[in-house]
Amino acid sequence: MTPQNRLRVSLATARYLDALERDDQAALDTLWLQAANDPELLAAFRDIHAGLIEEHARRNATEVQNTVASAVEEHMPGAEIVRPEIGPVTVADVAAELFRHPPALLPAEAHALNERLRSVTDLVPADLGLDAVAAWAESKFGPGPARYWAAFRQAALKARMRRSADTEFRLAARKTAPTPEGG
Amino acid sequence: MMTPHVAAAVAALRDRCGAPTDPARRGPVALDRNFQAANLLHVSLPELSTAAVVRYLIAERFVSGPHVLAEMPATADRIDGFLFWAGTDGLAFINADHESPVARRRYTAAHELGHAILHRERMGRFRVDVKITEDEEGDDHLECEANRFAAALLMPADVVAARADELRRKHGCCPRGVLAYRLAAELLVSREAMRYRLADLELGDE
Protein backbone atom coordinates (compact mmCIF):
# COMPACT_ATOMS: atom_id res chain seq x y z
CA MET A 1 0.00 0.00 0.00
CA THR A 2 1.38 3.40 -0.94
CA PRO A 3 1.53 6.20 1.67
CA GLN A 4 -1.27 8.06 -0.21
CA ASN A 5 -3.48 4.97 -0.20
CA ARG A 6 -2.76 4.37 3.49
CA LEU A 7 -3.81 7.93 4.28
CA ARG A 8 -6.97 7.58 2.16
CA VAL A 9 -7.94 4.29 3.88
CA SER A 10 -7.14 5.72 7.33
CA LEU A 11 -9.34 8.77 6.75
CA ALA A 12 -12.18 6.65 5.40
CA THR A 13 -11.99 4.19 8.33
CA ALA A 14 -11.99 7.12 10.78
CA ARG A 15 -15.14 8.44 9.09
CA TYR A 16 -16.61 4.93 9.18
CA LEU A 17 -15.92 4.50 12.91
CA ASP A 18 -17.38 7.95 13.55
CA ALA A 19 -20.52 7.04 11.57
CA LEU A 20 -20.80 3.77 13.49
CA GLU A 21 -20.50 5.67 16.76
CA ARG A 22 -23.26 8.10 15.76
CA ASP A 23 -25.31 5.35 14.12
CA ASP A 24 -25.39 7.51 10.98
CA GLN A 25 -26.85 5.04 8.47
CA ALA A 26 -26.60 7.45 5.52
CA ALA A 27 -22.88 8.00 6.05
CA LEU A 28 -22.37 4.25 6.50
CA ASP A 29 -24.17 3.53 3.21
CA THR A 30 -22.04 6.07 1.38
CA LEU A 31 -18.85 4.59 2.77
CA TRP A 32 -19.93 1.02 1.89
CA LEU A 33 -20.65 2.17 -1.67
CA GLN A 34 -17.19 3.67 -1.80
CA ALA A 35 -15.68 0.46 -0.41
CA ALA A 36 -17.47 -1.69 -2.98
CA ASN A 37 -15.06 -0.37 -5.63
CA ASP A 38 -12.02 -0.21 -3.35
CA PRO A 39 -10.65 -3.60 -2.18
CA GLU A 40 -8.24 -2.00 0.33
CA LEU A 41 -11.01 -0.03 1.97
CA LEU A 42 -13.27 -3.09 1.97
CA ALA A 43 -10.56 -5.12 3.73
CA ALA A 44 -10.11 -2.34 6.30
CA PHE A 45 -13.86 -2.23 7.04
CA ARG A 46 -13.95 -6.01 7.41
CA ASP A 47 -11.03 -5.86 9.85
CA ILE A 48 -12.89 -3.24 11.85
CA HIS A 49 -15.94 -5.49 12.04
CA ALA A 50 -13.90 -8.55 13.01
CA GLY A 51 -12.41 -6.54 15.87
CA LEU A 52 -15.81 -5.17 16.92
CA ILE A 53 -17.40 -8.65 16.90
CA GLU A 54 -14.56 -10.05 19.01
CA GLU A 55 -14.78 -7.17 21.45
CA HIS A 56 -18.56 -7.54 21.66
CA ALA A 57 -18.28 -11.29 22.32
CA ARG A 58 -15.66 -10.68 25.01
CA ARG A 59 -17.81 -8.01 26.65
CA ASN A 60 -20.87 -10.29 26.61
CA ALA A 61 -18.89 -13.19 28.08
CA THR A 62 -17.46 -10.94 30.79
CA GLU A 63 -20.93 -9.65 31.69
CA VAL A 64 -22.29 -13.20 31.98
CA GLN A 65 -19.24 -14.29 34.02
CA ASN A 66 -19.64 -11.36 36.40
CA THR A 67 -23.35 -12.06 36.89
CA VAL A 68 -22.73 -15.75 37.60
CA ALA A 69 -19.80 -14.97 39.92
CA SER A 70 -21.91 -12.44 41.90
CA ALA A 71 -24.72 -14.98 42.26
CA VAL A 72 -22.31 -17.69 43.41
CA GLU A 73 -20.64 -15.34 45.89
CA GLU A 74 -23.99 -14.31 47.29
CA HIS A 75 -25.74 -17.68 47.49
CA MET A 76 -22.82 -20.16 47.80
CA PRO A 77 -20.38 -18.63 50.29
CA GLY A 78 -18.48 -21.91 50.61
CA ALA A 79 -17.73 -22.10 46.88
CA GLU A 80 -14.44 -21.05 45.35
CA ILE A 81 -14.65 -19.06 42.13
CA VAL A 82 -11.74 -19.95 39.88
CA ARG A 83 -11.08 -16.90 37.72
CA PRO A 84 -8.77 -16.97 34.70
CA GLU A 85 -5.45 -15.67 35.96
CA ILE A 86 -3.07 -13.69 33.81
CA GLY A 87 0.49 -12.45 34.13
CA PRO A 88 3.43 -14.02 35.93
CA VAL A 89 2.95 -15.91 39.21
CA THR A 90 3.86 -14.04 42.38
CA VAL A 91 4.75 -15.32 45.84
CA ALA A 92 1.37 -14.02 47.02
CA ASP A 93 -0.41 -16.12 44.34
CA VAL A 94 1.35 -19.24 45.56
CA ALA A 95 0.67 -18.43 49.21
CA ALA A 96 -3.01 -17.87 48.35
CA GLU A 97 -3.11 -21.27 46.65
CA LEU A 98 -1.62 -22.87 49.78
CA PHE A 99 -4.04 -20.94 51.98
CA ARG A 100 -7.05 -22.19 50.03
CA HIS A 101 -5.73 -25.73 49.64
CA PRO A 102 -3.28 -26.40 52.48
CA PRO A 103 -1.38 -29.67 52.24
CA ALA A 104 -1.79 -32.07 55.15
CA LEU A 105 0.64 -32.09 58.08
CA LEU A 106 2.06 -28.59 57.66
CA PRO A 107 3.45 -27.37 60.99
CA ALA A 108 2.08 -24.22 62.62
CA GLU A 109 5.14 -22.14 61.68
CA ALA A 110 4.53 -23.03 58.04
CA HIS A 111 1.03 -21.58 58.23
CA ALA A 112 2.42 -18.45 59.91
CA LEU A 113 5.06 -18.08 57.18
CA ASN A 114 2.43 -18.61 54.49
CA GLU A 115 0.29 -15.89 56.00
CA ARG A 116 3.25 -13.51 55.81
CA LEU A 117 3.92 -14.41 52.17
CA ARG A 118 0.34 -13.70 51.11
CA SER A 119 1.24 -10.04 50.70
CA VAL A 120 4.59 -10.52 48.90
CA THR A 121 4.45 -9.40 45.28
CA ASP A 122 7.85 -10.79 44.19
CA LEU A 123 7.70 -13.11 41.18
CA VAL A 124 8.51 -16.77 41.75
CA PRO A 125 11.83 -17.82 40.13
CA ALA A 126 11.94 -19.48 36.72
CA ASP A 127 13.83 -22.46 38.15
CA LEU A 128 11.43 -24.35 40.38
CA GLY A 129 13.73 -27.14 41.54
CA LEU A 130 13.23 -27.76 45.26
CA ASP A 131 16.77 -26.81 46.30
CA ALA A 132 16.70 -23.68 44.13
CA VAL A 133 13.31 -22.60 45.47
CA ALA A 134 14.26 -23.17 49.13
CA ALA A 135 17.58 -21.31 48.76
CA TRP A 136 15.95 -18.40 46.94
CA ALA A 137 13.02 -18.14 49.36
CA GLU A 138 15.10 -18.43 52.53
CA SER A 139 17.49 -15.75 51.29
CA LYS A 140 14.51 -13.43 50.77
CA PHE A 141 12.00 -14.36 53.45
CA GLY A 142 14.03 -16.14 56.12
CA PRO A 143 14.07 -19.80 57.13
CA GLY A 144 11.02 -22.02 56.85
CA PRO A 145 10.21 -25.70 57.37
CA ALA A 146 11.48 -27.96 54.56
CA ARG A 147 7.97 -29.38 54.21
CA TYR A 148 6.64 -25.88 53.55
CA TRP A 149 9.13 -25.16 50.75
CA ALA A 150 8.28 -28.50 49.13
CA ALA A 151 4.58 -27.55 49.24
CA PHE A 152 5.40 -24.03 48.03
CA ARG A 153 7.32 -25.38 45.05
CA GLN A 154 4.50 -27.75 44.14
CA ALA A 155 1.90 -24.99 44.43
CA ALA A 156 4.06 -22.59 42.40
CA LEU A 157 4.36 -25.11 39.56
CA LYS A 158 0.64 -25.76 39.75
CA ALA A 159 -0.24 -22.05 39.65
CA ARG A 160 2.15 -21.39 36.78
CA MET A 161 0.89 -24.37 34.77
CA ARG A 162 -2.72 -23.33 35.33
CA ARG A 163 -1.95 -19.82 34.13
CA SER A 164 0.03 -21.03 31.11
CA ALA A 165 -2.68 -23.55 30.19
CA ASP A 166 -5.32 -20.82 30.39
CA THR A 167 -3.24 -18.48 28.25
CA GLU A 168 -2.52 -21.17 25.66
CA PHE A 169 -6.19 -22.10 25.60
CA ARG A 170 -7.24 -18.47 25.02
CA LEU A 171 -4.68 -18.06 22.25
CA ALA A 172 -5.80 -21.28 20.57
CA ALA A 173 -9.45 -20.23 20.89
CA ARG A 174 -8.68 -16.84 19.35
CA LYS A 175 -6.87 -18.49 16.44
CA THR A 176 -9.85 -20.71 15.68
CA ALA A 177 -12.47 -17.96 16.15
CA PRO A 178 -14.79 -17.75 13.11
CA THR A 179 -14.22 -14.93 10.65
CA PRO A 180 -17.03 -12.38 10.01
CA GLU A 181 -17.77 -14.27 6.76
CA GLY A 182 -18.38 -17.41 8.81
CA GLY A 183 -15.21 -19.15 7.54
CA MET B 1 23.49 -47.07 19.82
CA MET B 2 23.66 -43.93 21.97
CA THR B 3 23.42 -40.78 19.86
CA PRO B 4 25.70 -37.90 20.97
CA HIS B 5 22.90 -35.37 21.44
CA VAL B 6 21.03 -37.73 23.78
CA ALA B 7 24.17 -38.33 25.84
CA ALA B 8 24.81 -34.57 25.89
CA ALA B 9 21.23 -33.89 27.02
CA VAL B 10 21.56 -36.36 29.89
CA ALA B 11 24.92 -34.86 30.91
CA ALA B 12 23.48 -31.33 30.80
CA LEU B 13 20.52 -32.36 32.95
CA ARG B 14 22.84 -33.97 35.51
CA ASP B 15 24.86 -30.76 35.64
CA ARG B 16 21.73 -28.67 36.04
CA CYS B 17 20.48 -30.66 39.00
CA GLY B 18 23.96 -30.84 40.54
CA ALA B 19 24.00 -34.62 40.62
CA PRO B 20 26.94 -35.91 38.58
CA THR B 21 27.35 -39.67 38.42
CA ASP B 22 29.75 -41.14 40.93
CA PRO B 23 30.74 -44.78 40.41
CA ALA B 24 31.90 -44.93 44.04
CA ARG B 25 28.35 -44.29 45.21
CA ARG B 26 25.99 -47.28 45.34
CA GLY B 27 22.30 -47.09 44.65
CA PRO B 28 19.78 -45.90 42.07
CA VAL B 29 19.83 -42.54 40.31
CA ALA B 30 17.79 -39.92 42.18
CA LEU B 31 15.14 -39.42 39.54
CA ASP B 32 13.18 -36.72 41.36
CA ARG B 33 16.11 -34.28 41.31
CA ASN B 34 16.28 -34.64 37.54
CA PHE B 35 12.57 -33.97 37.25
CA GLN B 36 12.94 -30.87 39.39
CA ALA B 37 15.74 -29.55 37.19
CA ALA B 38 13.38 -29.77 34.21
CA ASN B 39 10.48 -28.01 36.04
CA LEU B 40 8.57 -31.24 35.75
CA LEU B 41 6.38 -33.00 38.29
CA HIS B 42 5.70 -36.72 38.14
CA VAL B 43 2.53 -38.45 39.18
CA SER B 44 1.88 -42.18 39.42
CA LEU B 45 -1.72 -43.17 38.84
CA PRO B 46 -3.17 -46.68 38.97
CA GLU B 47 -5.03 -47.63 35.78
CA LEU B 48 -3.59 -44.68 33.89
CA SER B 49 -5.67 -43.57 30.92
CA THR B 50 -6.20 -40.27 29.16
CA ALA B 51 -9.54 -39.96 30.99
CA ALA B 52 -7.73 -40.43 34.32
CA VAL B 53 -5.23 -37.72 33.33
CA VAL B 54 -8.02 -35.27 32.49
CA ARG B 55 -9.75 -36.02 35.80
CA TYR B 56 -6.50 -35.52 37.72
CA LEU B 57 -5.57 -32.23 36.02
CA ILE B 58 -8.98 -30.78 36.82
CA ALA B 59 -9.30 -32.19 40.36
CA GLU B 60 -5.79 -31.04 41.34
CA ARG B 61 -6.33 -27.62 39.72
CA PHE B 62 -3.47 -27.83 37.24
CA VAL B 63 -5.99 -26.33 34.82
CA SER B 64 -8.83 -23.96 35.59
CA GLY B 65 -11.52 -26.20 34.10
CA PRO B 66 -12.39 -28.89 31.57
CA HIS B 67 -12.69 -26.31 28.77
CA VAL B 68 -8.87 -25.98 28.74
CA LEU B 69 -8.54 -29.69 27.97
CA ALA B 70 -11.26 -29.84 25.32
CA GLU B 71 -8.88 -31.02 22.59
CA MET B 72 -7.33 -33.77 24.71
CA PRO B 73 -8.54 -37.33 24.20
CA ALA B 74 -10.28 -38.80 27.23
CA THR B 75 -10.75 -42.55 26.94
CA ALA B 76 -10.47 -45.32 29.51
CA ASP B 77 -7.87 -47.29 27.48
CA ARG B 78 -4.78 -48.22 29.50
CA ILE B 79 -1.63 -46.24 28.70
CA ASP B 80 1.93 -46.49 30.06
CA GLY B 81 2.78 -42.79 30.25
CA PHE B 82 1.53 -39.31 29.48
CA LEU B 83 3.25 -35.95 29.32
CA PHE B 84 1.35 -32.69 29.74
CA TRP B 85 2.92 -29.28 29.14
CA ALA B 86 1.84 -25.77 30.03
CA GLY B 87 4.28 -22.95 29.38
CA THR B 88 7.68 -23.87 30.77
CA ASP B 89 6.41 -26.56 33.12
CA GLY B 90 5.16 -30.09 32.74
CA LEU B 91 3.59 -33.05 34.41
CA ALA B 92 4.61 -36.64 33.64
CA PHE B 93 2.06 -39.35 34.39
CA ILE B 94 3.20 -42.90 34.98
CA ASN B 95 1.04 -45.99 35.14
CA ALA B 96 1.23 -47.52 38.60
CA ASP B 97 -0.95 -50.58 38.15
CA HIS B 98 0.02 -54.17 39.04
CA GLU B 99 1.62 -54.63 35.61
CA SER B 100 4.11 -51.87 36.44
CA PRO B 101 6.60 -52.75 39.19
CA VAL B 102 8.85 -50.01 40.59
CA ALA B 103 11.66 -50.64 38.08
CA ARG B 104 9.21 -50.35 35.21
CA ARG B 105 7.71 -47.14 36.61
CA ARG B 106 11.14 -45.57 36.95
CA TYR B 107 11.92 -46.41 33.36
CA THR B 108 8.61 -44.93 32.19
CA ALA B 109 9.24 -41.80 34.25
CA ALA B 110 12.74 -41.40 32.77
CA HIS B 111 11.29 -42.01 29.29
CA GLU B 112 8.74 -39.21 29.76
CA LEU B 113 11.52 -36.97 31.10
CA GLY B 114 13.40 -37.78 27.89
CA HIS B 115 10.46 -36.58 25.79
CA ALA B 116 10.27 -33.42 27.90
CA ILE B 117 13.96 -32.64 27.44
CA LEU B 118 14.45 -33.76 23.85
CA HIS B 119 11.12 -33.25 22.14
CA ARG B 120 9.44 -30.32 23.84
CA GLU B 121 9.61 -28.19 20.70
CA ARG B 122 8.29 -30.98 18.49
CA MET B 123 5.29 -31.98 20.56
CA GLY B 124 2.09 -30.11 21.28
CA ARG B 125 0.62 -29.65 24.73
CA PHE B 126 0.62 -33.36 25.45
CA ARG B 127 2.00 -36.71 24.40
CA VAL B 128 0.39 -40.08 24.98
CA ASP B 129 2.61 -43.16 25.33
CA VAL B 130 0.35 -46.16 24.96
CA LYS B 131 3.12 -48.76 25.29
CA ILE B 132 6.74 -48.13 26.23
CA THR B 133 9.27 -50.84 25.47
CA GLU B 134 12.62 -50.97 27.25
CA ASP B 135 14.80 -51.36 24.19
CA GLU B 136 16.08 -48.76 21.78
CA GLU B 137 14.76 -50.32 18.62
CA GLY B 138 11.57 -49.51 16.75
CA ASP B 139 10.12 -47.39 13.99
CA ASP B 140 9.20 -44.38 16.08
CA HIS B 141 12.26 -42.15 16.19
CA LEU B 142 11.03 -40.10 19.16
CA GLU B 143 10.24 -43.22 21.18
CA CYS B 144 13.71 -44.65 20.49
CA GLU B 145 15.35 -41.39 21.56
CA ALA B 146 13.31 -41.23 24.76
CA ASN B 147 14.34 -44.82 25.51
CA ARG B 148 18.02 -43.98 24.93
CA PHE B 149 17.63 -41.04 27.25
CA ALA B 150 16.02 -43.21 29.94
CA ALA B 151 18.74 -45.84 29.61
CA ALA B 152 21.57 -43.29 29.84
CA LEU B 153 19.99 -41.53 32.79
CA LEU B 154 19.06 -44.57 34.89
CA MET B 155 22.07 -46.71 33.98
CA PRO B 156 25.03 -44.31 33.78
CA ALA B 157 27.80 -45.69 31.57
CA ASP B 158 30.59 -44.99 34.07
CA VAL B 159 28.73 -46.71 36.93
CA VAL B 160 27.95 -49.73 34.76
CA ALA B 161 31.57 -49.94 33.55
CA ALA B 162 32.89 -49.65 37.10
CA ARG B 163 30.70 -52.56 38.28
CA ALA B 164 31.79 -54.66 35.31
CA ASP B 165 35.45 -54.00 36.20
CA GLU B 166 34.76 -54.86 39.82
CA LEU B 167 33.16 -58.18 38.90
CA ARG B 168 35.98 -59.06 36.57
CA ARG B 169 38.64 -58.20 39.15
CA LYS B 170 36.93 -60.25 41.83
CA HIS B 171 36.04 -63.33 39.82
CA GLY B 172 38.24 -63.19 36.75
CA CYS B 173 35.21 -63.02 34.45
CA CYS B 174 32.12 -60.88 33.90
CA PRO B 175 29.11 -62.84 32.66
CA ARG B 176 26.57 -60.40 31.24
CA GLY B 177 23.66 -62.19 32.90
CA VAL B 178 25.24 -61.93 36.36
CA LEU B 179 26.21 -58.31 35.81
CA ALA B 180 22.69 -57.49 34.62
CA TYR B 181 21.19 -59.21 37.67
CA ARG B 182 23.42 -57.25 40.10
CA LEU B 183 23.11 -53.90 38.37
CA ALA B 184 19.34 -54.18 37.92
CA ALA B 185 19.01 -54.62 41.68
CA GLU B 186 21.38 -51.75 42.46
CA LEU B 187 20.02 -49.23 39.94
CA LEU B 188 16.35 -50.21 40.31
CA VAL B 189 15.75 -51.03 36.67
CA SER B 190 14.42 -54.21 35.08
CA ARG B 191 16.86 -56.93 34.08
CA GLU B 192 15.64 -56.64 30.49
CA ALA B 193 16.46 -52.92 30.38
CA MET B 194 19.85 -53.64 31.98
CA ARG B 195 20.66 -56.35 29.44
CA TYR B 196 19.88 -53.96 26.57
CA ARG B 197 22.08 -51.34 28.17
CA LEU B 198 24.99 -53.77 28.66
CA ALA B 199 24.71 -54.95 25.06
CA ASP B 200 24.65 -51.34 23.89
CA LEU B 201 27.75 -50.52 25.95
CA GLU B 202 29.33 -53.84 24.92
CA LEU B 203 30.01 -54.72 28.54
CA GLY B 204 29.99 -58.22 30.05
CA ASP B 205 30.76 -61.57 28.48
CA GLU B 206 27.93 -63.19 26.52
HADDOCK unambig.tbl for C-alpha pairs under 7 A between the chains (distance, minus, plus):
assign (segid A and resid 82 and name CA) (segid B and resid 64 and name CA) 6.55 0.50 0.50
assign (segid A and resid 127 and name CA) (segid B and resid 39 and name CA) 6.82 0.50 0.50
assign (segid A and resid 128 and name CA) (segid B and resid 36 and name CA) 6.77 0.50 0.50
assign (segid A and resid 128 and name CA) (segid B and resid 39 and name CA) 5.76 0.50 0.50
assign (segid A and resid 129 and name CA) (segid B and resid 36 and name CA) 4.38 0.50 0.50
assign (segid A and resid 129 and name CA) (segid B and resid 37 and name CA) 5.37 0.50 0.50
assign (segid A and resid 129 and name CA) (segid B and resid 39 and name CA) 6.45 0.50 0.50
assign (segid A and resid 130 and name CA) (segid B and resid 36 and name CA) 6.65 0.50 0.50
assign (segid A and resid 157 and name CA) (segid B and resid 89 and name CA) 6.91 0.50 0.50
assign (segid A and resid 158 and name CA) (segid B and resid 62 and name CA) 5.24 0.50 0.50
assign (segid A and resid 161 and name CA) (segid B and resid 62 and name CA) 6.09 0.50 0.50
assign (segid A and resid 161 and name CA) (segid B and resid 86 and name CA) 5.03 0.50 0.50
assign (segid A and resid 161 and name CA) (segid B and resid 87 and name CA) 6.53 0.50 0.50
assign (segid A and resid 161 and name CA) (segid B and resid 89 and name CA) 6.16 0.50 0.50
assign (segid A and resid 162 and name CA) (segid B and resid 62 and name CA) 4.95 0.50 0.50
assign (segid A and resid 162 and name CA) (segid B and resid 63 and name CA) 4.47 0.50 0.50
assign (segid A and resid 162 and name CA) (segid B and resid 64 and name CA) 6.15 0.50 0.50
assign (segid A and resid 164 and name CA) (segid B and resid 86 and name CA) 5.19 0.50 0.50
assign (segid A and resid 164 and name CA) (segid B and resid 87 and name CA) 4.97 0.50 0.50
assign (segid A and resid 165 and name CA) (segid B and resid 63 and name CA) 6.33 0.50 0.50
assign (segid A and resid 165 and name CA) (segid B and resid 68 and name CA) 6.80 0.50 0.50
assign (segid A and resid 165 and name CA) (segid B and resid 86 and name CA) 5.04 0.50 0.50
assign (segid A and resid 166 and name CA) (segid B and resid 68 and name CA) 6.48 0.50 0.50
assign (segid A and resid 169 and name CA) (segid B and resid 68 and name CA) 5.67 0.50 0.50
